[in-house]
Amino acid sequence: DIQMTQSPSSLSASVGDRVTITCQASQDISNYLNWYQQKPGKAPKLLIYDASNLETGVPSRFSGSGSGTDFTFTISSLQPEDIATYYCQQYDNLPPAFGGGTKVEIK
Amino acid sequence: QVQLVQSGSELKKPGASVKVSCKASGYTFTSYAMNWVRQAPGQGLEWMGWINTNTGNPTYAQGFTGRFVFSLDTSVSTAYLQISSLKAEDTAVYYCARDRPGSYFPHFDYWGQGTLVTVSS
């Protein structure tokens, strides 16, 4: 099975800061990677698909990059409504695997 | 608009069974596979498996065979997750999630709101 290692597990940043989360796959997954946002008590929401494509309706301050084994998710200017846990997920093979999550808080 | 509406929270005793429903609307139900994802309290997301909504053929992830059953009622655009012989460690939020097309393997574009199943004596 492919393992997804996400870091950091949590971070605290100020409104307006640039926030970066990384996700590493245990083997090459090409660009078959999604990023999801989960707010407390809510279902996850798809933000980025195919590593770098913004889902319709998602603000442009969110972006993703990478291919192969190393991926990056960025919030260019952190907003109060971005408080959530973010997960990466690979779909290069079964079973689809999620990273452990990154909890983003406001400093 | 696409919506997945799940049934409400359940409190069950160990050894009992539970059936969670996921009613889809806003799209052709049989055109997209349906996935089930578990989230234990304070934990991350775990894929349980998926069901082909055209053929009814389910695929279960390791660790979700035997007591877990995926089923469909296409006449009402609804997917079901049944868990039998419930254990305390089955306590979790269970999500249905529509499979996003464009890949051989599961990824998820729309999610239900989640159903909390609590197993306690």
Interface residues (C-beta under 8 A of the other chain):
Chain A: Y32 N34 Y36 Q38 K42 A43 P44 K45 L46 Y49 D50 E55 Y87 Q89 Y91 D92 N93 L94 P95 P96 A97 F98 G99 G100 G101
Chain B: G44 L45 E46 W47 T59 A61 Q62 Y95 A97 R100 G102 S103 F105 P106 H107 F108 D109 Y110 W111 G112 Q113 G114
